[in-house]
Amino acid sequence: MTLDLLTVGRVGVDLYPQQSGMPLAEVTSFAKFLGGTATNVAVGTARLGHSSAVLTKVGPDGFGTYVRRALEGFGVDASYVGTAEHLLTPIAFCELNPPEDPPLLFYRQPVAPDLTITGNDVPWDVVREVPVFWVTSTGVSVEPSRTTQLEMLAHRGRPVPGSGRHTVLDLDWRPMFWPSPEEAHAEYDLLLDSASVVVGNRAEVEVAVGTAEPHEAADRLLDHGVELALVKMGGEGVLVATPAGRTVVTPHPVEVVCGLGAGDAFGGALVHGLLSGWQPVRSAEYANAAGAIVASRLACADAMPTIEELDELVAYRGAHA
């Protein structure tokens, strides 16, 4: 199978309370779902009709078996899911309180398997040739993943504009994975010189380029040679910036059930737009719609929308604009 997308990074099992609005200390039962940013993006892209795979690792445990089966069930190629023999598959507990920005409790110690990827785990031909290659900043938070991810980006090279190939950097700022924002900034700087598309919210662009002001952040991202920068601004929409100009795409108001996974759904729909050759603004409109749909549902991978759902929501917004 020829892949349209290869993502690299986090995978794990998300445990969601079945009692909403309670602190974890009072929750009595949980539901199990596939999770992890890079994994969710691969699932979201597959749901929209494209072939995708994730390069990651799990532990030699029952949760690792669950991850592989879940990926295959979602139509994602699990061929590049390795096993870290002496580590456990990561777990993340979600509190659902508040639902818009629920706290996450990560169990990824002493190190997550997905951060132990080495050159021996990498399908180098796929990295070089795949139309969309998706990485996150978390992948360079520790060794050996840091060196491996930078080697993959160097092997791929920054795609030429108009070539139909894209290297997407998800800024994915998670403070618990880093000693400090300053150390993260230094690593982000290296990643930005290889990316053609960058996605992040205000907090993430501040760590990456030193400002949370969306337009100034976009300027600094484009100065790195990025072809397309998307700065997510919450209720104010998303800023879409290219060297040719910029537009703010308005959000889709929804009643939020769980904000987790909305950004990953955004990513899956963005990849769909890139693969379809759409203009950046149209891609962002669909990405916003995908984020809204997932925010209105519980779970991440399981909640990813279909193209019919996105078409309907985008058309509805256009008819009522």
Backbone as a ProteinNet text record, in pm:
[ID]
protein_1_A
[PRIMARY]
MTLDLLTVGRVGVDLYPQQSGMPLAEVTSFAKFLGGTATNVAVGTARLGHSSAVLTKVGPDGFGTYVRRALEGFGVDASYVGTAEHLLTPIAFCELNPPEDPPLLFYRQPVAPDLTITGNDVPWDVVREVPVFWVTSTGVSVEPSRTTQLEMLAHRGRPVPGSGRHTVLDLDWRPMFWPSPEEAHAEYDLLLDSASVVVGNRAEVEVAVGTAEPHEAADRLLDHGVELALVKMGGEGVLVATPAGRTVVTPHPVEVVCGLGAGDAFGGALVHGLLSGWQPVRSAEYANAAGAIVASRLACADAMPTIEELDELVAYRGAHA
[TERTIARY]
84.1	0	86.9	56	126.1	62.6	142.9	90.1	74.4	-30.2	-48.6	10.7	10.4	53	129.2	242.4	311.4	325	270.9	288.9	390.3	455	554.7	522.2	514.1	498.6	408.3	335.3	266.6	155.4	150.4	40	15	-106.2	-136.4	-283	-321.2	-458.9	-514.9	-624.4	-692	-803.8	-808.1	-913.2	-1000.3	-1125.1	-1217.9	-1317.3	-1340.7	-1440.6	-1578.9	-1651.3	-1790.4	-1885.2	-1826.2	-1901.4	-1840.4	-1911.5	-1858.3	-1865.9	-1768.7	-1770.7	-1720.2	-1662.5	-1611.5	-1458.9	-1397.6	-1252.7	-1221	-1098.3	-1060.1	-1081.6	-1064	-1079.5	-1220.2	-1319.4	-1457.8	-1511.1	-1429.5	-1473	-1472.2	-1574.5	-1584.8	-1560.8	-1568.2	-1545.9	-1495	-1422.7	-1360.5	-1390.4	-1388.9	-1397.9	-1263.3	-1226	-1094.3	-1102.1	-1008.4	-1003.9	-859.2	-839.7	-708.7	-679.1	-552	-516.9	-372.7	-333.1	-199.8	-208.1	-145.9	-161.8	-132.8	-13.6	23.2	-70	-110.2	-201.4	-338.2	-389.8	-520.8	-523.3	-415.2	-408.6	-412.8	-340.4	-343.1	-483.4	-553.3	-690.2	-783.6	-771.7	-857.6	-839.7	-716.4	-689.3	-745	-729.9	-785.7	-937.6	-1000.1	-1146.6	-1192.7	-1105.4	-1139.7	-1096.6	-1058.4	-1039	-896.9	-799	-659.2	-586.4	-477.4	-396.5	-295.7	-292.8	-205.4	-140.1	-29.7	41.1	102.8	134.6	201.5	327.7	438.1	565.1	574.4	568.6	564.8	604.8	594.1	622.4	526	502.6	421	500	443.6	504.4	455.7	523.1	482.7	371.6	261.7	154.5	19.9	-84.8	-218.4	-262.2	-219.1	-254.8	-185.9	-63.9	3.2	-72.7	-121.6	-205	-331	-392	-512.4	-483.1	-368.4	-332.8	-325.8	-255	-241.4	-377.8	-459.1	-590.5	-679.2	-671.7	-753.7	-711.3	-580.7	-532.4	-583.5	-568.8	-615	-765.2	-838.9	-983.4	-1021.8	-936.8	-962.2	-905.5	-843.1	-787.9	-651.1	-580.4	-445.2	-344.5	-243.3	-138.2	-57.1	-53.2	20.1	157.1	204.7	331	450.1	441.7	555.2	536.3	451.1	435.4	527.5	638.2	734.3	702.6	789.1	772.5	899.4	883.4	993.1	982.4	1071.7	1054.2	1043.9	1108.1	1111.9	1031.9	941.5	860.2	711.9	627.8	483.6	416.2	311.6	231	174.2	188.2	142.7	-8.8	-46.5	-187.6	-206.2	-319.4	-353.9	-495.2	-508.1	-639.4	-687.3	-812.7	-873.9	-980.1	-982.9	-1075.3	-1210.2	-1217	-1340.4	-1395.4	-1308.3	-1352.4	-1242.4	-1254.5	-1367.2	-1362.7	-1477.6	-1479.8	-1404.5	-1399.6	-1333.1	-1183.4	-1121.8	-977.7	-948.1	-986.7	-975.5	-830.1	-796.8	-661.1	-631.8	-506.1	-462.5	-356.7	-365.3	-266.8	-197.5	-71.2	2.7	81.9	76.7	162.9	257.7	376.2	475	615.7	622.9	751.2	802.7	936.8	1042.9	1060.5	1016.6	1012	908.3	840.5	739.3	806.1	750.7	807.9	823.5	729.4	737.6	854.8	919.8	1038.8	1167.5	1155.9	1273.7	1297.4	1234.1	1252.8	1396.9	1459.3	1594.1	1591.5	1705.3	1714	1676.1	1695.3	1659.5	1508.6	1431	1284.6	1224	1304.5	1252.1	1243.7	1129.6	1118.8	1169	1297.6	1360.1	1303.9	1272.7	1216	1080	999.7	868.4	884	975.2	999.2	1033.7	1114.7	1157.6	1046.3	963.8	872.8	727.8	683.3	541.4	494.2	375.8	328.6	321.1	271	263.7	333.9	429.7	507.1	477.9	426.4	377.6	460.8	522.6	599.6	550.1	583.7	547.5	672.4	662.2	777.6	809.9	709.5	735	841.3	849.6	946.5	1090.9	1117.6	1255.9	1277.6	1189.6	1202.4	1310.9	1338.8	1442.3	1510.4	1626.8	1693.7	1640.8	1646.8	1705.7	1611.5	1485	1387.7	1430.1	1493.5	1533.5	1624.9	1732.4	1826.4	1759.7	1678	1611.7	1518.4	1440.6	1347	1420.6	1527.5	1604.4	1669.8	1714.8	1772.1	1666.5	1544.7	1437.2	1407.4	1402.8	1374.8	1486.9	1611	1723	1719.5	1684.9	1675.5	1566.7	1457.3	1346	1376.6	1439.3	1460.7	1332.6	1345.3	1223.9	1159.5	1030	963.1	963.3	973.9	969	823.5	794.3	656.4	599.2	475.8	410.7	442.5	524.6	565.1	460.9	361.7	264.7	313.4	432.5	486.6	487.1	458.4	448.1	509.6	584.9	632.6	564.5	478.7	397.9	458	477.8	521.7	405	361.1	261.5	339.2	323.4	404.1	376.8	255.4	227.5	298.9	282.8	350.9	284.3	357.6	312.9	418.1	394.4	498.9	555.3	473.2	521.8	628.4	647.5	747.1	882.3	892.7	1013.5	1065.6	1197.8	1252.2	1210.4	1199	1164.3	1121.7	1044.8	1010.6	1134.5	1237.7	1358.9	1427.6	1433.6	1494.6	1410.2	1279	1190.8	1210.7	1223.9	1240.2	1360.8	1470.4	1591.2	1568.3	1493.5	1465.6	1364.1	1264.6	1165.9	1236.6	1337.3	1408.1	1466	1520	1574.7	1464.9	1352.1	1242	1183.9	1174.2	1112.2	1188.7	1317.5	1397.4	1376.2	1298.7	1270.2	1124.8	1037.1	892.9	845.9	745.8	679.9	544.9	486.1	358	374.4	326.7	335.2	197.5	160.4	30.3	52.7	-13.2	-2.2	-98.4	-126	-209.7	-122.3	-183.6	-108.4	4.3	-27.1	74.7	189.1	156.6	259.4	348.9	289.5	374.8	461.5	413	495.7	623.6	610.9	730.3	818.9	758.1	834.5	906.9	837.9	897.2	898.7	857.3	876.9	766.9	652.6	539.5	409.3	308	175.5	83	129.5	47.7	42.4	-77.5	-86.2	-17.8	-37.8	19.6	171.7	222.8	367.4	426.2	357.5	404.1	407.1	303	299.7	415.8	445.3	559.7	688.4	707.6	831.5	838.4	723.9	722.2	755.7	696.8	724.4	869.4	928.4	1069.5	1161.4	1112.8	1189.9	1182.1	1103.6	1087.8	967.6	879.9	758.3	664.9	602.5	513.2	373	327.5	193.2	198.5	150.6	143.8	-1.6	-44.5	-180.1	-172	-220.7	-218.4	-360.9	-386.9	-521.9	-546.9	-660.7	-690.7	-817.6	-852.5	-969	-1096.8	-1171.3	-1298.7	-1287.2	-1166.2	-1145.3	-1111.3	-1107.1	-1080.8	-936.3	-895.2	-757.4	-700.3	-578.7	-508.9	-435.8	-463.3	-399.4	-304	-174.2	-74.3	17.1	37.4	133.8	215.8	324	398.4	313.8	204.1	120.1	13.2	-14.4	-117.2	-169.9	-274.1	-329.1	-477.7	-544.9	-689.6	-720.6	-824.9	-874.8	-1001	-999.3	-1114.8	-1190.3	-1317.2	-1395.5	-1427.6	-1447.9	-1474.9	-1621.2	-1650.4	-1787	-1829.2	-1922.5	-1965.3	-2034	-1995.6	-2058	-2065.8	-2151.7	-2153.7	-2045.4	-1944	-1826.8	-1854.9	-1830	-1835.5	-1696.2	-1597	-1457.8	-1367.2	-1285.5	-1197.2	-1080.4	-1051.4	-940.8	-970.8	-869.6	-887.4	-931.3	-981	-1024.8	-908.5	-792.6	-675.5	-626.1	-640.2	-597.9	-693.2	-822.5	-918.8	-889.3	-854.3	-809.6	-695.8	-600	-485.6	-524.1	-613.7	-655	-722.1	-807.9	-875.2	-777.9	-679.4	-576.2	-499	-462.7	-392.6	-479.3	-608.4	-700.5	-693.8	-693.8	-685.1	-553.4	-443.8	-312.5	-307.2	-356.8	-354.8	-447.6	-552.8	-650.5	-608.3	-499	-452.5	-536.3	-607.5	-692.5	-610.8	-674.2	-617.3	-617.2	-520.6	-509.1	-635.2	-708.6	-827.6	-934.4	-953.5	-1051.6	-1009.3	-880.6	-831.3	-860.7	-839.8	-863.4	-1011.3	-1097.7	-1241.8	-1283.3	-1233.4	-1264.8	-1198.8	-1077.4	-1007.7	-1083.3	-1131.3	-1212.3	-1339.2	-1402.6	-1525.3	-1495.8	-1384.6	-1348.3	-1323.8	-1253.1	-1228.2	-1356.8	-1451	-1578.6	-1657.1	-1658.9	-1733.6	-1676.6	-1544.8	-1484.3	-1500.3	-1495.8	-1516.1	-1656.6	-1748.6	-1887	-1911.1	-1804.4	-1816.1	-1716.3	-1736.9	-1641.3	-1543.7	-1416.4	-1307.5	-1241.4	-1130.3	-1049	-1056.6	-981.2	-978.1	-1117.7	-1195.5	-1329.5	-1422.6	-1393.4	-1484.6	-1454.4	-1350.1	-1310.1	-1421.7	-1445	-1558.7	-1532.3	-1640.8	-1634.8	-1636.4	-1603.5	-1605.4	-1748.3	-1847.1	-1986.5	-2025.6	-1982	-2010.9	-1943.3	-1820.9	-1750.4	-1815.4	-1848.6	-1915.5	-2043.6	-2119	-2247.8	-2226.1	-2131.8	-2109.7	-2053.2	-1959.4	-1902.4	-2008.5	-2092.2	-2198.5	-2299	-2331.8	-2425.4	-2369.7	-2240.6	-2180.2	-2182.6	-2152.2	-2153.8	-2290.6	-2394.4	-2531.3	-2582.7	-2521.9	-2568.7	-2466.8	-2367.4	-2263.2	-2319.9
-120.7	0	124.8	218.6	346.1	441	495.9	582.4	726.4	791.9	936	1014.3	953.9	1023.7	928.6	976.7	909.4	1008.8	975.1	1057.8	989.6	1070.5	1019	1072.5	983.8	1037.5	960.3	1036.7	979.5	882.3	776.1	682.2	638.8	597.8	551.3	518.7	496.3	463.8	576.5	635.7	741.3	680	714.1	667.1	786.4	784.2	894.6	859	950.7	923.7	903.9	813.7	796.5	880.2	958.7	1057.7	1194.9	1275.2	1403.5	1507.8	1600.3	1713.1	1682.1	1563.8	1525.2	1524.3	1555	1535	1386.2	1353.9	1213.7	1135.5	1203.3	1135	1079.2	1134.4	1091.2	1006.9	989.2	909.5	761.6	689.3	547.6	452.9	503	414.4	494.9	426.6	490.5	409.9	478.7	413.1	425.8	324.7	315.9	351.4	438.6	480	489.4	477.9	502.2	651.4	687.3	828.2	854.6	980.8	1025.7	1110.9	1229.2	1327.8	1271.4	1217.1	1168.1	1056	973.3	863.2	915	1012.6	1067.7	1133.8	1202.1	1265.2	1158.5	1048	939	880.6	864.5	812.5	909.7	1039.7	1139.7	1145.2	1129.4	1130.5	1006.1	890.3	767	774.2	835.1	849.6	931.1	1017.1	1101.6	1040.1	911.2	837.5	823.3	855.2	847.1	734.1	688.7	584.1	648.8	600.7	661.5	555	592.8	505.2	593.1	531.1	603.4	528	601.9	548	576.1	471.5	488.5	357	349.7	226.8	213	87.8	55.6	-41.8	-75.6	-176.1	-315.3	-420.5	-558.7	-601.7	-527.8	-549.8	-550.4	-573.8	-580.2	-449.7	-337.6	-209.6	-192.5	-245.3	-241	-320.5	-436.5	-517.1	-440.7	-375	-295.9	-184.6	-115.3	-7	-57.2	-167.7	-220.1	-258.5	-326.5	-367.7	-246.5	-146.5	-27.4	45.8	60.1	124.8	51.8	-79	-156.1	-141.7	-134.1	-115.1	18.4	119	251.6	265.1	158.5	163.9	226.8	234.3	290.6	176.6	188.9	88.4	85.7	-29.6	-44.4	-108.8	-114.7	-182.2	-119.3	10.8	81.3	109	30.3	36.1	-69.3	-24.6	-116.2	-146.5	-225.2	-263.3	-229.9	-155.8	-128.4	-231	-328.6	-449.5	-426.2	-323.1	-305.5	-183	-135.8	-19.9	-54.8	32	10.1	106.2	58.8	145.4	260.6	386	500.3	502.4	560.7	582	728.8	785.4	922.1	923.7	979.7	998	1140	1152.6	1282.7	1310.4	1434.8	1465.8	1520.3	1575.3	1632.5	1746.7	1817.2	1927.5	2033.3	2144.1	2182	2108.8	2091.1	2016.4	2085.2	2220.6	2292.9	2265.4	2253.8	2232.7	2135.6	2009.8	1915.1	1881.4	1874.1	1836.5	1691.4	1666.5	1531.3	1486.6	1363	1303.7	1192.5	1217.8	1124.7	1025.4	898.1	795.6	750.5	812.3	788.3	772.4	714.4	703.7	559.1	539	640.5	714.4	654	721	648	721.9	658.7	581.7	467.4	392.3	475.7	567.5	645.8	742.6	761.8	846.9	765.7	636.3	551.1	508.2	575.1	542.9	572.8	477.2	494.7	477	497.3	482.9	345.8	243.1	107.5	88.1	177.2	166.9	241.2	319	414.4	353.9	367.2	329.7	447.5	449.7	569.9	607.1	508.5	539.4	606.7	559.7	619.6	763.7	785.6	921	1016.2	970.3	1057.4	1083.9	982.4	991.1	1021.3	997.2	1010.3	1154.2	1172.7	1308.9	1399.7	1348.8	1430.2	1356.3	1423.5	1371.1	1461.6	1405	1483.7	1451.6	1553.7	1535.1	1633.4	1604.2	1694.3	1733.2	1842.5	1888.5	1792.3	1719.9	1625.5	1523.4	1493.1	1395.6	1435.5	1565.2	1608.2	1649.1	1605.8	1644.6	1565.2	1442.3	1359.6	1273.8	1218.6	1120.2	979.6	886.2	897.6	953.3	977.2	1025.3	1157.6	1244.8	1376.1	1360.7	1285.2	1267.9	1199	1098	1024	1114.1	1196.7	1283.5	1386.9	1443.4	1540.5	1473.6	1349.3	1276.4	1248.7	1217.5	1195.3	1322.5	1434.5	1560.4	1597.4	1572.4	1599.8	1507.4	1381.6	1284.1	1323.7	1374.3	1414.1	1543.5	1638.2	1769.6	1850.9	1981.9	2064.9	2057.4	2023.1	2011.6	2142.7	2130.3	2246.9	2290.5	2421.6	2468.1	2424	2375.2	2331.8	2190.2	2120.4	1983.6	1879.2	1917.1	1819.9	1742.9	1775.3	1712.2	1816.6	1771.5	1863	1798	1875.6	1833.4	1922.2	1862.9	1938.4	1924.7	2038.5	2040.9	2083.5	1993.5	2024.5	2069.5	2195.9	2250	2180	2131.3	2031.9	2060.2	2180.3	2216.4	2148.6	2059.7	1991.4	2016.7	2110.8	2149.7	2033.5	1930.5	1819.7	1736	1753.2	1674.4	1744.4	1868	1948	2002.1	2019.1	2082.9	2229.6	2298.9	2441.2	2485.4	2596.7	2650.7	2692.9	2739.1	2784.9	2669.6	2552	2436.5	2391.1	2396.9	2360.6	2455.4	2585.1	2685.2	2653	2612.5	2582.3	2466.4	2366.5	2252.8	2288.8	2369.4	2414	2486.1	2563.7	2643.1	2552.7	2438.4	2343.8	2283.8	2250.8	2189.1	2284	2410.6	2507.7	2521.3	2492.9	2505.7	2390.3	2289	2174.7	2166.6	2242.5	2230	2318.6	2269.5	2353.5	2403.2	2332.3	2371.5	2362.9	2465.5	2467.1	2496.4	2419.1	2434.2	2450.9	2551.5	2567.4	2671.3	2665.8	2769.1	2880.4	2977	3092.7	3051.9	2963.5	2921.2	2849.8	2771.4	2694.6	2783.5	2881.6	2968.6	3057.9	3089.6	3170.8	3095.7	2966.8	2887.8	2875.8	2858.6	2834	2957.5	3072.6	3191	3313.8	3299.7	3407.3	3509.6	3486.4	3577.9	3501.1	3542.1	3482	3563.7	3679	3761.9	3692.8	3652.1	3564.4	3617.5	3744.2	3796	3806.3	3849.2	3855.9	3714.8	3620.4	3481.4	3427.6	3458	3413.1	3471.5	3599.6	3662.4	3586.4	3552.8	3485.4	3343.8	3275.9	3142.5	3148.7	3243.8	3257.6	3296.1	3373.1	3410	3288.6	3179.4	3055	2980.8	3031.5	2964.2	2874	2881.4	2800.4	2847.5	2753.2	2782.7	2820.1	2756.7	2778.9	2771.7	2878.6	2881.7	2896.3	2811.6	2818.7	2839.5	2955	2988.4	2980.8	2882.4	2861.9	2959.9	3031.8	3140.2	3114.2	2987.8	2955.2	3010.9	3084.4	3140.6	3247.2	3292.7	3392.5	3329.5	3197.1	3130.8	3091.3	3077	3038.3	3134.1	3179.4	3266.3	3178.7	3200.6	3125.8	3221.1	3192.2	3284.1	3213.2	3277.8	3232.4	3354	3334.3	3451.3	3545.2	3495	3576.9	3656	3624.2	3696.4	3615.2	3669.9	3599.4	3625.9	3529.5	3534.4	3473.8	3526.5	3463.7	3386.2	3256.8	3169.9	3157.1	3191.4	3193.8	3052.8	3036.3	2904	2864.2	2739.1	2687	2673.4	2753.5	2742.2	2608.4	2541.5	2414.5	2408.7	2320.1	2290.4	2186.4	2226.6	2141.6	2029.8	1907	1790.2	1759.2	1761.9	1737.7	1800.9	1896.1	1966.4	1883.5	1773.4	1688.5	1626.7	1624.2	1563.3	1660.7	1779.4	1877	1921.1	1944.7	1985.1	1875.6	1751.1	1639.3	1621.8	1643.1	1640	1751.9	1869.1	1980.7	1932.5	1860.3	1811.8	1713.6	1620	1523	1588.4	1687.7	1757.6	1846.7	1904.1	1982	1893.1	1773.4	1680.3	1647.2	1626.8	1601.5	1715.8	1839.5	1954	1959.2	1929.3	1929.1	1822.7	1704.2	1595.6	1622.8	1700.3	1731.5	1851.5	1916.7	2032.7	2156.8	2165.2	2279.9	2403.5	2520.5	2644.1	2643.3	2710.7	2705.4	2743.4	2842.8	2886.1	2777	2711.5	2602.6	2489.3	2457.5	2354.1	2392.1	2519.7	2565.5	2563.2	2591.9	2585.5	2442.8	2346.5	2207	2163.6	2211	2176.9	2232	2355.6	2412.9	2331.8	2290.8	2211.2	2077.9	2015.6	1887.6	1905	2012.3	2038.2	2059.5	2131	2157.2	2027.6	1941.7	1816.4	1730.4	1717.2	1632.6	1694.4	1827.8	1892.8	1868.4	1838.8	1814.1	1668.1	1586.4	1443.7	1402.7	1285.7	1227.9	1141.3	1148.2	1068.4	1143	1084.2	1146.1	1065.8	955.5	877.6	831.8	780.6	729.9	839.5	964.7	1074.2	1143.3	1100.5	1170.6	1171.5	1286.3	1298.7	1237.3	1210.5	1166.2	1288	1268.2	1379.5	1430.7	1341.6	1385.2	1480.4	1450.2	1538.4	1674	1674.2	1801	1882.1	1815.1	1884.7	1952.2	1881.2	1934	2055.4	2047.6	2158.3	2280.1	2259.2	2371.6	2435.4	2352.8	2406.2	2484.3	2433.8	2503.5	2638.9	2642.8	2770.2	2867.5	2815.8	2902.5	2958.3	2877.1	2921.9	3021.4	3023.8	3111.7	3219.1	3236.6	3337.2	3478.2
0	0	0	-87.9	-91.2	9	96	201.4	153.9	204.4	185.7	302.2	420.1	542.4	633.2	685.3	794.9	909	1024.9	1143.7	1235.6	1317.6	1411.8	1550	1649.9	1783.8	1876.7	1957	2072.1	2034	2113.1	2108.7	2252.3	2278.7	2413.5	2427.9	2551.5	2584.8	2670.2	2625.1	2700.1	2783.1	2910.6	3000	3039.3	2993.2	3015.4	3125.8	3219.8	3323.7	3263.3	3319.8	3278.4	3364.3	3455.8	3534	3502.2	3427.5	3382.7	3493.5	3491	3583.5	3722.7	3742.6	3874.2	3874.7	3988.2	3999.3	3995	3958.5	3946	4075.5	4188.4	4317.2	4337.5	4265.4	4284.3	4168.8	4064.1	3949.8	3987.6	3944.3	3980.5	3863.4	3739.5	3625.3	3505.5	3418.5	3302.8	3177.1	3062.1	2931.8	2861.7	2787.9	2724.9	2576.9	2531.7	2391.8	2345.1	2214.2	2154.3	2161	2189.1	2196.8	2156.9	2172.2	2133.2	2008.4	2013	1905.4	1767.3	1747.1	1614.5	1569.1	1663.3	1633	1591.5	1664.9	1633	1495.7	1459.8	1327.3	1218.1	1239.3	1141.5	1129.5	1242.4	1239.6	1169.1	1204.4	1142.1	991.8	944.5	800.4	733.2	798.5	743.1	733.9	834.3	834.2	713.6	661.9	547.3	414.7	418.1	294.2	246	329.4	286.8	359	299.1	361	455.6	579.1	679	764.8	824.9	918	1024.6	1139.3	1247.2	1284.5	1295.8	1342.7	1491.7	1571.9	1716.6	1781.8	1913.6	1987.5	2104	2141.6	2258.9	2346.1	2459.4	2545.9	2511.5	2565.6	2540.2	2635.7	2634.6	2730.4	2659.1	2734.7	2675.8	2611.6	2667.8	2607.1	2471.6	2458.4	2328.9	2224.3	2264.2	2174	2135.2	2233.4	2206.2	2105	2120.3	2028.8	1885.2	1863.5	1727.2	1668.6	1748.8	1699.4	1670	1757.3	1735.8	1608.7	1587.9	1466.2	1342.4	1341.8	1226.3	1207.5	1317.7	1309	1248.3	1268.6	1211	1070.1	1019.3	884	876.4	988.9	991.7	988.6	904.1	892.8	1022.4	1088.1	1214.3	1194.3	1070.2	1040.3	1111.5	1138.9	1196.6	1346.2	1409.4	1555	1615.2	1673.8	1732.2	1877.6	1939.4	2079.5	2157.1	2264.7	2358.2	2470.1	2470.4	2549.8	2700.5	2752.1	2897.4	2945.1	2860.7	2896.4	2882.9	2938.9	2935.6	2838	2773.9	2687.7	2770.9	2723.4	2803.2	2823	2937.2	2971.5	3005.3	2966.1	3003.4	3061.1	3181.3	3243.5	3215.4	3179.4	3152.8	3258.4	3310.2	3419.4	3372.9	3250.2	3195.3	3280.9	3347.4	3433.1	3439.5	3360.2	3274.8	3140.6	3075.8	2950.2	2837.1	2838	2729.4	2726.3	2843.9	2852.1	2965.7	2949.3	3060.1	3091.7	3221.3	3258.4	3223.1	3185.9	3154.2	3254.1	3295.6	3384.8	3306.6	3266	3182.1	3267.5	3228.6	3286.9	3175.6	3171.8	3065.6	3126.3	3244.7	3313.9	3311.9	3312.9	3316.9	3186	3075.8	2946.7	2863.3	2776.5	2691.5	2578.1	2538.9	2426.8	2300.4	2274.3	2150.7	2148.9	2263.6	2269.4	2262.4	2234.6	2222.3	2077.8	1982.7	1840.5	1799.3	1731.9	1678.8	1527.3	1466.4	1321.5	1271.6	1354.9	1314.5	1301.6	1361.7	1356.6	1238.4	1167.5	1068.9	928.5	861.6	719.8	634.1	608.6	552.2	415.4	330.6	199.1	212.4	308.4	330.5	379.7	471.8	523.9	410.1	317.7	208.4	107.8	79.5	-34.4	0.4	122.2	155.8	130.2	73.3	43.7	165.8	278.5	400.8	514.1	574.2	686.5	805.1	914.5	1028.6	1152.4	1211.7	1334.4	1439.9	1564.6	1674.4	1750.6	1824.7	1902.6	2016.7	2065.9	2174.1	2134.6	2007.2	1959.5	1979.1	2002.4	2025.2	2171.2	2260.1	2400.9	2473.5	2428.2	2490.6	2384.2	2421.5	2337.1	2369.8	2272.3	2138.7	2033	2071.4	1974.2	1911	1990.5	1938	1816.7	1832.4	1722	1604	1631.2	1523.9	1444.3	1513	1441.8	1357.3	1410.5	1332.9	1212.1	1228.2	1115.3	1008.9	1050.9	953.9	875.8	945.2	877	779.7	819.4	730.3	608.7	630.8	522.2	422.9	473.6	386.6	312	382.2	324	323.6	328.5	325.4	187.3	180.2	50.5	-27.9	-157.8	-246.3	-261.3	-248.1	-265.8	-400.8	-398.4	-520.8	-562.5	-482.6	-518.6	-482.3	-399.8	-351.1	-230.6	-181.7	-61	50.7	173.3	286.8	410.7	484.3	615.7	718.1	799.4	894.8	1033.8	1099.5	1239	1326.5	1412.2	1515.3	1638.5	1678.3	1788.1	1920.9	1943.8	2047	2179.7	2234	2359.1	2478.4	2543.9	2665.2	2772.7	2864.1	2960.5	3039.7	3067.5	3150.4	3082.4	2952.6	2881.2	2870	2922.2	2903.2	3035.9	3049.2	3169.6	3181	3065.8	3068.1	2928.6	2918.8	2787	2708.6	2778.6	2711	2636.9	2702.1	2636.7	2518.4	2534.4	2423.6	2305.6	2334.9	2228.7	2140.9	2202.8	2126.8	2030.1	2073.2	1987.1	1878.5	1914.9	1815.7	1700.7	1734.7	1634.8	1525.8	1565.7	1468.9	1382.2	1443.6	1370.3	1265.2	1300.1	1209.3	1078.2	1080.3	958.7	861.7	903.3	815.4	773.8	841.7	818.4	704.4	630.8	530.1	579.4	677.2	737.3	889.2	960.8	1106.8	1163.5	1267.5	1332.4	1482.1	1541.9	1686.7	1738.8	1869.5	1931	1986.8	2054.7	2103.3	2198.5	2293.1	2389.5	2318.8	2217.9	2147.4	2062.6	1992.5	1911.4	2000.2	2119.8	2210.5	2248.5	2277.5	2308.1	2184	2069.1	1946.5	1895.9	1895	1830.9	1920.2	2047.3	2142.7	2152.6	2086.9	2100.7	2085.6	2163.2	2153.9	2064.3	2017.3	1928.6	1793	1746.7	1630	1504.1	1470.9	1346.1	1354.4	1468.8	1485	1484.1	1549.5	1547.8	1405.1	1328.2	1189.3	1110	1132.2	1064.5	1094.4	1221.2	1260.7	1205.7	1199.4	1139.9	990.9	920.7	777.5	753.1	846.1	833	838.2	896.7	899.1	766.3	672.7	544.8	537.1	638.9	639.5	527.1	460.1	348.3	394.9	503.7	556.8	708.7	775.4	921.6	963	1056.6	1109.4	1259.9	1305.6	1447.8	1500.1	1585.8	1639.2	1753	1744.5	1839.3	1919	1938	2018.8	1959.7	2041.1	1999	1892.2	1863.3	1758.1	1623.8	1617	1490.3	1473.4	1347.2	1316.5	1212.7	1239.6	1144.9	1044.1	916.8	808.3	738.3	745.9	692.4	593.4	478.5	378.1	335.7	261.8	213.4	127.9	71.3	-16.7	56.9	184	257.3	373.7	438.8	555.1	570.1	632.4	653.1	789.1	856.1	978	943.5	970.3	946.9	1078.4	1077.7	1201.2	1249.5	1380.9	1436.1	1420.2	1453.4	1455.6	1601.7	1649.3	1789.8	1815.3	1923.3	1961.6	2113.7	2161.6	2304.2	2330.4	2404.7	2422.2	2521.9	2478.4	2565.8	2618.9	2528.2	2565.8	2460.7	2503.5	2410.6	2362	2429.3	2386.9	2250.6	2164.7	2033.6	1927.3	1967.3	1867.2	1779.4	1842.6	1766.1	1673.6	1715.6	1631.3	1513.1	1536.9	1426.6	1327.9	1380.4	1296	1206.3	1267.1	1191.2	1082.5	1113.2	1013.7	893.8	920.1	810.6	733.3	804.2	735.4	638.3	682.5	593.5	472.7	494.7	382.9	281.8	331.1	241.3	165.8	235.6	169.9	60.6	90.8	-7.3	-124.9	-99.2	-204.3	-288.5	-250.7	-325.8	-305.8	-193.3	-166.1	-131.9	-150.2	-101	52	115.9	262	338.2	290.6	363.9	363.8	250.4	246.9	341.1	341.3	433.3	577.7	611.5	748.4	783.7	687.6	713.4	750.7	677.5	708.6	839.3	863.5	987.6	1108.3	1098.7	1206.5	1229.9	1120.8	1133.1	1202	1166.1	1228.3	1377.2	1414.1	1554.9	1632.5	1572.5	1639.4	1661.4	1560.9	1572.9	1684.8	1691	1793.7	1932.2	1941.2	2071.4	2125.3	2036.6	2079	2114.5	2111.5	2138.4	2247.1	2301.8	2396	2317.9	2356.5	2297.6	2183.5	2136.3	2031.7	1902.2	1895.4	1772.2	1730.5	1825.4	1793.5	1743.1	1777	1746.1	1613.3	1542.4	1420.7	1316.7	1251.8	1159.8	1022.6	952.7	813.4	722	594.9	500	480.6	489.9	475.6	588.3	708.9	822.6	806.2	756.3	735.6	623.6	513.5	402.8	452	532.1	581	670.5	762.1	854.2	783.2	690.9	616.1	527.7	464.1	379.6	462.1	580.5	668.6	707.8	742.5	779.9	662	542	424.4	394.1	417.3	389.1	492.5	611.1	717.4	754.3	667.8	695.7	681.8
[MASK]
+++++++++++++++++++++++++++++++++++++++++++++++++++++++++++++++++++++++++++++++++++++++++++++++++++++++++++++++++++++++++++++++++++++++++++++++++++++++++++++++++++++++++++++++++++++++++++++++++++++++++++++++++++++++++++++++++++++++++++++++++++++++++++++++++++++++++++++++++++++++++++++++++++++++++++++++++++++++++++++++++

